[in-house]
Amino acid sequence: MSSENIFKIGAVSRITNIPVDTLRIWERRYNVVVPIRSSNSDRLYQTKDINRLTLLKILVDHGHSIGTVARLTNDELTERLAIHNQKVIVKNKNVKSNINVAVIGEVLSLQIEYSNIDNDNFSFTGIYHNENDFLENNNNQPIDILIIEYPAIHEDYIDRIETLFKNSAAKKLILIYGFTNSAAKKLLHKKNHTYIQAPVSVNNLQREVSELIDISSLKEDMPSNVELETKAPSRSYSNKQLITLSSASSTIKCECPQHLSSMIIKLVQFEQYSTDCISRYDKDAELHSMLGNMAGHARSILEQSLKKIVEAENLTVN
C-alpha cells in the first residue's frame, strides 16, 4: 500500500471538512470506517475511507441524521443521494454561458454531483471521479476551466498535472489540494494557475470560478493592438528625470510634461504596489500580476507620449 494514499486524521478532517472530534465519534459510535492503526496507534485513512466519509457528510448536510445512514453501503448512500436530488447536475441543460468547466477529483466530484448548481457564469462539461475516468470519457469536450483535486501533492506530481492540463486543452486550471510540501509548493507557484487548499465548499468554488472568468474577460476586452499578455516594457525615465520634466512646465507654455510625468509616476507606484501584493496575497497573485503588467503597458504608452513632447519642445533630459 502506497504511503501517498494514506492520510492522518487531521488531513482527513481538512479534506472532508468534518471536525476531528466528529470523525472520532462517528468511528466509535457507528463504525462508519475502520482506519488502519500505525505503530504508535495513530489513525491512518485510505482514499476509500475519505470517499465514504464525504458521502456521509453530504447526506448529513442535507438533513439526514448520521445514525440513519452510518451503516448503509456506499452504493446505498449514493442511491439515497440520488433520491434526495432527483436531478444530478452534470451539465446544465439551460446553458446560459459559453464557459465550460470540467472537474476531476474523487471528493469534489461527489460534492458537485449532489449539489444543485445553477450558475449563469458557467456550465459543466463533465464531472470525473479520477484522471482515468476523465481520459476515458471526456470525448474531447471543449473545456475553458479545468478543476483538479488531489488529497496531497508531491513534487513528482507537477509534470503529471501539467500534462493533464495541456491534454485537456483548457485555458485555465484551478488546483485544489489537501496537503503539499515546500518543494512542491515552490514548483507550483512557478505556474500561472489558481491554487486552493482544501476544504473548499461548492459555493466558494463557484465564486472562485466566477472570479477567474471575470479576470479572463478583462484580458479579452483589452485593445488588440497592445499585446497585454507580453511583459510590459522597462521604464524609459527615472523618477529624477520625470521630476525634472515636470518642472519644465514653468519654462514653456504647455503643461503637458507636468501632467504626463505625474501620471507616469503614479503608474510606476501602482506597478510596485501590485508586485508587493503578489507576494502578500497568494490567492490573488495572478490578478495582481495581470494588473501590474497592464499598468506597465499604460506607463509605456504615456512615456512614448512624453518622448514626443520632449522632442517637440527640445527639452533636455539628464
Secondary structure, DSSP 8 states (H G I E B T S, - for coil): --GGGEEEHHHHHHHHT--HHHHHHIIIII-----EE-TT--EEEEHHHHHHHHHHHHHHHTT--HHHHTTS-HHHHHHHHHHHSSS--SS-SS---S-EEEEE-HHHHHHHHTS----SS-EEEEEESSHHHHHHH-TT---SEEEEEEEEE-GGGHHHHHHHHHHHT-SEEEEEEEEE-HHHHHHHTTSS-EEEES---HHHHHHHHHHHHHHHHHHHTS-TTS-TTS-----SS-HHHHHHHHHGGGTSS--HHHHHHHHHHHHHHHHHHHHHHHHH-GGGHHHHHHHHHHHHHHHHHHHHHHHHHHHHHT----
